[in-house]
Amino acid sequence: MYDEPVRIDVTDILDLHSIRPEDAEAVVEEYLLEAARLGFKALRIIHGRGIGVRRDMVRRVLERTPAVADFRDAPAEAGGWGATIVTLR
């Protein structure tokens, strides 16, 4: 049923709320590669607040992605600790 890849438009914001948990890590990895390829320098990944499982997964991916220069919690008006701001090289 989910064998076909889903194409999404790459913008400077990725909201993981609509992504199945088992697909989220691969989606974040591919998103970062494509965003870097398209020349984005600043991104916001919305992972939600919850208990921090998705936030931790996003941060692990960011730590191992060479294109990532820096990341931090979003300011309160952009999601606070429910989102991560990413700076690409």
ZICOR-V47242 format. One record per pair of residues at least 12 apart in sequence whose ideal C-beta (glycine too) atoms are under 10 Angstrom apart, sorted by the first residue. I is the first residue (numbers start at 1). J is the second residue. Records with the same first field share a line. If there is no record, write none. Layout:
# ZICOR-V47242
I = J  J
This chain:
# ZICOR-V47242
2 = 20  22  23
5 = 30
6 = 19  23  27
8 = 27  30  31  34
10 = 30  31  32  33  34  35  37  38  40  43
11 = 31  35  38  40  43  44
12 = 35  38  40  41  42  43  44  86
13 = 43  44  45  46  78  79  83
14 = 27  28  31  32  35  43  44  45  46  47  58  83  84  86
15 = 44  45  46  47  48  79  83
16 = 28  31  45  46  47  48  54  55  57  58  83
17 = 46  47  48  54  82
19 = 31  47  54
21 = 53  54  57
24 = 47  53  54  57  58  61
25 = 54  57  58  60  61
26 = 61
27 = 61
28 = 45  47  54  57  58  60  61  62  65  84  86
29 = 61  64  65
31 = 43  45  61  86
32 = 45  58  61  62  65  66  67  68  86  88
33 = 65  67
35 = 67  86  88
36 = 65  66  67  68  88  89
37 = 67
39 = 88
40 = 67  86  87  88
41 = 69  86  87  88  89
42 = 70  85  86  87  88
43 = 62  68  71  84  85  86  87  88
44 = 74  78  79  83  84  85  86
45 = 58  59  61  62  71  74  79  83  84  85  86
46 = 58  74  78  79  82  83  84
47 = 59  79  81  82  83  84
48 = 79  81  82  83
49 = 79  80  81  82  83
50 = 82
52 = 81  82
54 = 82  84
55 = 73  81  82  83  84
58 = 71  83  84  86
59 = 71  84
62 = 84  86
65 = 86  88  89
66 = 89
67 = 86  87  88  89
68 = 86  87  88  89
69 = 86  87  88  89
70 = 85  86  87  88  89
71 = 84  85  86  87  88
72 = 84  85  86  87
73 = 85
74 = 86
